[in-house]
């Protein structure tokens, strides 16, 4: 199994979880082939597509509210021929199905982290895994504290920052990206 490069996705103006961050986040989920997965805040669908590559006998649900993002997710589902992804047009958690998931990724919360984690607590199976990505410290702390209050176990925070080269004349200069905070945990 290989991971997909950012350049392979149809992107538009919607933010994408960068490939190195995506690969670590997917790895921390430890997706098995029959898992039922959820991607909250689908963006371009990059996380959903990668989840579907691992959950080949399972299913991936992705929720997104932005119309351009919804279009991009559909285009990427078609491009990568993923028939095990179901797109939900709506806002988490109120438009999410009442069902159980093995793995949940949270990439966008629209300010609803508490309500989303209430939903996760009810719908993530025992010992199921969750991964959350944050850019700002306030959201990181809110997510971390919320997981602790809800008695999630094996909570781990990883901070990543990547740099990529850009040619300046005939020389390479490294351009740094924003630090990303990755929280991984299991439902206790």
N, C-alpha and C positions, 0 to 999 in steps of 0.2 A: 504494500500500500504506500502510495506517495502522497505528499501534500501538494496543493495547488498554489501556484505563484499568483500574486496580485494581478499581474499583467494579463492573466488568462480570464479574469472576470470582466463582465460588462459593468462599467462603474458609474458613469454619469457624474453628478455633483454630490452624490450621497457618500458620507464617510464610510470607510471600510476598515474592519479590524485588520491591521497590517499582518502580512504573512507570518512573520516570526512570532508575533503575539498570538495569532490564531493557532499556530502549531503547538505552542506551549499550552494554551488554554484547552485545546482539543485533547492533548496528551494527558492533562490533569483530570479530564473527565473519564478517561479509561473506558471509552465506548466499546461495547460488545455488539456482535452482529445482530442480536435480537432485541436490543434496547429500544425503548420508546423515549424519544428525546424531545426537548422543548428549547427553542431559541427565542428569547424575549428581546425585542428590538432588533429585528432582522437586518436592517440596513440594506446592503447589496445582496444578502443571502449567502455570503462567503462562509460563515460559520455553519449555516444549515446544510450547504452543499458538502462541506467537509464531514459534518456529522453523518450525513446520508451515505458517504463513502465507507464509513465504518459500520453503521447500523444497517447493513445490507438486507437483513431479514426482519428488521424492525421498521420504525416509522419516525419521522421528524416532523414536528409541528413548529411553525414559525409564525410569530405575530408581529405585525408592523402597522403603523397608522399613517405614515407619510406616503402620499400617492406616487411620487417619483420612485421611492424605495420599493413600493409594491410592484411597480412595473419592472424595475431592475431584478427583483427576486424572481418574478415570473420568467423574465428573459434568461436568467442564469439557470433556473430549473430546466428550461427547455434546452439551453446550450449544453448542459452537462447530462441531459437525459436522466433526470432523477424523478422516478415515479413514486418514491417513498417519502416525498415531502408534501405536507399539506399547509398551505398558506392561509392564515387567518387575518382578515382585514379588520383591525380594531386596536383597542388600547388594553394593555395589561394592567391589572389582572381581570378587570370586569368582563372582557370579551373572550377569556380563555375557557376551554372546556373543563368540565368537572370530571377529570380522569387522572389516573396515576402515571407518573413518569419515572424512569430510571435515572436519567441525566437531564440537568437543566443548565443552560447557559444564559446569563443575564448580561447583555451588552448595552442596554438602554432602559432607563426607568421612568423618564418623563417626570421626575420628582416623586414617584410613587414607590420608593424602595420598601417602606413599611408594609404597604398593602401587597406588594409583590411577594415579599418574604412571608407574609401571612398565607398567601396562596401556595407558595412553595412548601411551607410547613405542612399544609393539608394534602398536597398532591404529589410530593416526592416520596417514593417508597422508602421504607426503612433501609438504611445504609446506602441510599441513593446519593449520587454526587451532584454538587452544584459548583459552578465556576462563575464568578462575577468579575467584570473588567471595569475599572474606574480610571479617570484621568485626574480628577481633583481630589485633594485630601479630605475635604468635608464629606464627600460621598463615600470615600474609602472608610472613614471612621464610622459613619452612619451604618454602612453595610456590615462592618466588622462587629460593631456593638450589637446590631440586630441579630446576627447569627449567634453570638454568645448568649443573648437573652433567650433565644429559642432553643438553646441546648444542642446546637449542631456540634459535631465532634471533628477532630483532626483538622481544625481550622488552620490554614496556612496562607500567609501573604507573601507574594513574590513581586518585587518591583523590577521591571525591565525597561531598558532604554536601548534602542538600536541606532546605529549610524550606518549610512550608506554612502558610497563614494559618488562624487560628481566630478566630471572632467572640468578642469580649469586650465585652458590651453591644452598642453599635453601632459599635465600633472593631475593626480587624483587628490581631491579634498574630501574629507569626511563631513557629512551633514547629519547632525543628530536629530532624532525624533523626540517627541514628548515622552517623558516617563509614563509608563502604564502600570497600574497596580492590579494584580491578579489575585483574587481571593478564591481558594478552593476549600471545600468542606464536605462533610457527609452528614446526612440526617441521622440523629441519634435515636 
